[in-house]
Structures are given as structure tokens and as C-alpha cells.
């Protein structure tokens, strides 16, 4: 009986000791929670940047498909781009060439923000009327050079841009990103103060901190995607598309003349 009693005492002490070692104090719990909170705060910005990087890459893929669609159109139309029009614009002209997939007209960053990018309020076709994150080169510097007296803004609506007039095929922008609220279809250098200076062109569309820049015409931390006349598309950090050369221009002299100075 004494032996059994002693065994129970020994095991009882061990159980109490084990229970004491397994328990956490309130201070220890608070320290663990604080460490988790610090780690979460450190990881969330990185996660946000990673998500925006994914959206930026998807956006570049959209522009690459649209750029290839423009190439198909040019090849099928004797080397000319669509004529400027107020009723039948480039989203409809390229419609068949990009497989009638209207989702290609949307930047994933727009979708992530829960905002519908604006487009022309008056249209007679589904492509032009669909939400749109991109705009096409208005080729203003070229058309101004053709008709400086009769077309001082280079907004020629009676002729088409010819492929063979583009000197730098791999470095001339054909399509780029626009502000969500802008309805413009064309990036016009000579409209008002120039669309590269006002609300249309977003140089820092994809912010460097995982956000979207809302400042136009300024050198930000992020950048934007651009499609080029050779069918390629790539991401440029702000302000590389406008400085030291303006890649929306055709001729070497205009690329320097319309370049932005920061």
C-alpha cells in the first residue's frame, strides 16, 4: 500500500510539472502575437507588389495581342493603319484580328480597382463601346508635317498612317495605357496641351509600390505598358517612353522636339 501511495505521489508531481511546462503565460502569448503582426506588416507590401507585377504582365500580354492585331490589319490593308474616324475606331477595326475577345481591351489593374474604364459614349459597334484601358497613336507629328497649314493639330481624318513612313518600327508606340476616366481613343500630341501632358497618358500606370499612380506627366516610381508598331509590347519605367526621346513620334527630329524634360 505504501509503495502504491508513493508511486501515485511521484506520478502526480510529474503530471503537475508537465502541465506547468505546457502552459504559456499571458506575456509570452502577447510577444508571439506581436511578432506575427510585425511579420504580417513586412510581408503585405511585398505581396501587394507581387500581385501588381502579375497584373502588369497580364496587361503587357493584352497589349502584345492588340499590337499583333494591328500588324494583321496593316498586312491585310496594303500597309496602312485605320483611318481616323468618329464612328468606327481602332477597337472595331482590329476586332476580328484579336479574336473578338473584348477582355483584351481591359487592363487587369483596372479590374482590380473595381472601376470600369471609360470609352466613347457614342458608338455604333460593340468593340468601340466596350470598356477600354488603351488608346492608339494619333500620329499627329507625321500628319502635321504633311499639312502644316490646313491641319495645325495633325488630326488628319482624310488619310491613313502608312507603315513605310514609320522609321523606328521597334521603338514607335502604337498603343498605350490611358487614365480610367478618359474616353479618348487617340493619343494626340497636339490636342490642347498635348495628351502626353494631361489626363490621357498614364506614365506610371503600374506603381512601384503596388498601387496605381494618379499623377500624369510626372516622373513616378512605377511605369506603364506600351505596344510597338513591330508587334511587340514591353513595360517602361516612367518616364522612359517620353524622355530622352518621345516614342510616340515618328521622325527622329520630332522624337527629340517633343521629348519631356525632367
C-alpha atoms as one frame of an Amber mdcrd trajectory, in Angstrom:
protein
   0.000   0.000   0.000   2.821   2.373   0.898   4.576   1.632  -2.389   1.400
   2.374  -4.393   0.918   5.611  -2.498   4.491   6.670  -3.199   4.092   5.841
  -6.914   0.916   7.969  -7.084   2.718  10.872  -5.400   5.636  10.672  -7.832
   3.392  10.478 -10.922   1.161  13.251  -9.563   4.183  15.555  -9.216   5.310
  14.752 -12.775   1.857  15.459 -14.197   1.751  18.822 -12.403   5.241  19.638
 -13.665   4.298  18.680 -17.245   1.144  20.790 -17.090   3.178  23.708 -15.803
   5.705  23.406 -18.608   2.973  23.154 -21.322   1.195  26.354 -20.307   2.021
  29.797 -21.772   1.953  32.958 -19.754  -0.017  35.981 -20.949   3.202  37.865
 -21.657   4.516  35.038 -23.852   1.278  34.998 -25.845   1.413  38.765 -26.349
   5.015  38.525 -27.553   4.082  35.833 -30.092   1.114  37.901 -31.355   3.345
  40.972 -31.677   5.911  39.005 -33.696   3.193  37.686 -36.033   1.834  41.219
 -36.512   5.293  42.548 -37.375   5.913  39.759 -39.889   2.489  40.359 -41.499
   3.202  44.070 -41.799   6.501  43.274 -43.507   5.018  40.735 -45.920   1.837
  42.533 -47.008   3.574  45.241 -49.084   5.660  42.575 -50.821   2.501  40.579
 -51.528   0.791  43.678 -52.913   3.737  44.379 -55.203   3.758  40.759 -56.379
   0.062  40.928 -57.260   0.535  44.174 -59.180   3.505  42.671 -61.019   1.238
  39.833 -62.151  -1.390  42.320 -63.352   1.261  44.354 -65.148   2.489  41.267
 -67.006  -1.084  40.331 -67.968  -1.632  43.876 -69.215   1.530  43.664 -71.337
   0.213  40.411 -72.827  -3.046  42.173 -73.732  -1.145  44.924 -75.491   1.027
  42.389 -77.277  -2.096  40.704 -78.673  -3.538  44.062 -79.723  -0.222  45.026
 -81.302  -0.226  41.791 -83.313  -3.831  42.532 -84.292  -2.714  45.912 -85.626
   0.005  44.165 -87.632  -2.531  41.790 -89.143  -4.750  44.723 -90.069  -1.846
  46.578 -91.694  -0.775  43.481 -93.626  -4.334  42.958 -94.878  -4.789  46.615
 -95.881  -1.810  47.384 -98.086   0.405  48.669 -95.321  -1.875  51.295 -93.799
  -3.326  51.804 -90.317  -7.042  52.533 -89.788  -8.158  55.975 -90.875  -9.168
  58.267 -88.040 -12.912  58.142 -87.531 -15.518  59.431 -85.102 -17.801  56.418
 -85.569 -15.677  53.367 -86.428 -12.436  53.329 -84.462  -9.499  51.009 -83.878
 -11.160  48.577 -81.376 -13.681  47.694 -84.085 -11.155  47.798 -86.945  -8.945
  45.252 -85.142 -11.933  43.286 -83.783 -11.537  40.157 -85.913  -7.742  40.198
 -85.641  -7.771  39.934 -81.827 -10.369  37.176 -81.905 -13.286  39.404 -80.826
 -12.092  38.960 -77.262 -13.184  42.223 -75.637 -11.376  41.316 -72.413  -8.132
  42.196 -74.201  -9.252  45.827 -74.109  -9.112  45.791 -70.297  -6.044  46.190
 -68.118  -6.277  43.797 -65.116  -5.258  46.680 -62.854  -8.475  48.473 -63.815
 -10.440  45.367 -62.914  -8.660  45.006 -59.555  -9.654  48.554 -58.637 -13.308
  47.798 -59.310 -13.555  50.704 -61.748 -14.851  50.464 -65.297 -12.531  52.250
 -67.745 -14.434  54.786 -69.811 -14.840  54.729 -73.566 -16.680  56.793 -76.169
 -20.274  57.454 -75.114 -21.491  57.308 -78.716 -20.674  54.273 -80.818 -22.360
  52.096 -83.394 -20.472  48.856 -82.622 -19.803  46.679 -79.595 -15.997  46.935
 -79.721 -15.805  50.732 -79.674 -18.485  50.907 -76.999 -16.827  48.356 -74.689
 -14.821  49.451 -71.601 -11.273  50.197 -72.746  -7.959  50.741 -70.977  -5.860
  51.628 -74.032  -5.567  54.241 -76.766  -3.856  54.348 -80.157  -1.239  56.705
 -81.539  -2.821  59.678 -83.329   0.348  60.136 -85.454  -0.017  63.923 -85.051
   3.599  64.840 -85.707   3.513  62.994 -89.039   0.243  64.488 -90.284   1.263
  67.973 -89.157   4.339  67.626 -91.336   2.150  66.641 -94.297  -0.327  69.525
 -93.991   1.040  72.208 -91.622  -1.247  74.960 -92.936  -4.545  73.118 -93.193
  -4.106  70.687 -90.282  -2.294  72.514 -87.438  -3.111  69.766 -84.914  -2.191
  66.865 -87.150  -5.652  65.288 -86.696  -5.939  64.133 -90.296  -9.226  62.331
 -90.918  -8.863  62.073 -94.681  -5.797  59.865 -94.864  -4.272  56.868 -93.126
  -0.927  56.384 -91.472   1.343  54.356 -93.727   3.600  51.715 -92.276   6.534
  52.643 -94.504   6.548  56.158 -93.014   7.469  54.779 -89.583  11.245  54.882
 -89.337  11.736  53.163 -85.970   9.412  50.160 -86.122  10.559  48.542 -82.873
  10.600  51.810 -80.906   7.495  53.672 -82.044   4.462  53.299 -79.786   1.236
  52.278 -81.476  -0.868  51.596 -78.350  -0.530  52.652 -74.730  -2.431  52.883
 -71.459  -4.830  55.679 -70.520  -6.478  57.003 -67.380  -9.540  55.053 -66.289
 -11.772  58.121 -66.616 -10.518  59.170 -70.072 -12.725  58.417 -73.081 -10.084
  59.202 -75.724  -9.344  56.690 -78.457  -6.300  58.570 -79.808  -3.155  59.847
 -78.106  -2.846  63.317 -79.625   0.368  65.211 -79.052  -1.138  68.457 -80.348
  -4.604  68.379 -78.793  -4.874  71.104 -76.149  -1.686  70.966 -74.104  -0.910
  67.536 -75.504  -2.341  64.251 -74.275   1.096  63.248 -73.056   0.802  66.136
 -70.590  -2.811  65.837 -69.452  -5.238  63.178 -68.252  -4.959  60.684 -71.094
  -1.492  59.160 -70.867  -0.504  57.404 -67.638   3.239  57.028 -67.463   3.093
  55.390 -64.040   0.048  53.231 -64.554   1.570  50.397 -62.558   3.013  51.973
 -59.439   6.296  50.828 -57.989   4.644  50.233 -54.595   1.857  48.028 -55.936
  -0.542  50.940 -56.408  -1.704  52.925 -59.418  -0.265  56.363 -59.956  -2.818
  59.144 -60.402  -0.279  61.728 -61.493   0.149  62.347 -65.210   3.207  63.855
 -66.811   5.422  63.338 -63.790   8.329  61.028 -63.165   6.940  58.476 -60.734
   8.258  55.272 -59.238   6.255  52.975 -61.492   5.744  52.645 -65.221   3.347
  51.639 -67.984   3.000  49.111 -70.796   3.335  50.035 -74.456   2.754  48.218
 -77.740   5.025  48.966 -80.685   4.495  49.006 -84.431   6.590  45.873 -84.968
   4.070  43.791 -82.983   5.996  43.759 -79.691   4.979  45.088 -76.268   7.006
  45.949 -73.198   6.982  47.742 -69.880   8.825  51.039 -69.490   9.534  52.698
 -66.185   8.490  56.321 -66.051   9.487  58.474 -67.934  11.397  56.363 -70.480
   8.612  56.483 -73.102   8.832  60.282 -73.201  12.402  61.071 -72.236  15.038
  61.464 -73.572  13.000  60.669 -76.718   9.243  60.764 -77.186   8.476  57.301
 -78.555   5.002  58.340 -79.756   6.619  60.404 -82.530   7.614  59.240 -85.998
  10.664  61.197 -87.106  13.963  61.472 -85.267  13.694  65.263 -85.066  10.175
  65.144 -83.580  11.144  62.458 -81.087  13.675  64.938 -79.748  11.499  68.057
 -80.137   8.527  66.590 -78.219  10.659  64.849 -75.601   9.873  65.700 -71.979
  12.446  67.307 -69.729  12.557  66.259 -66.067
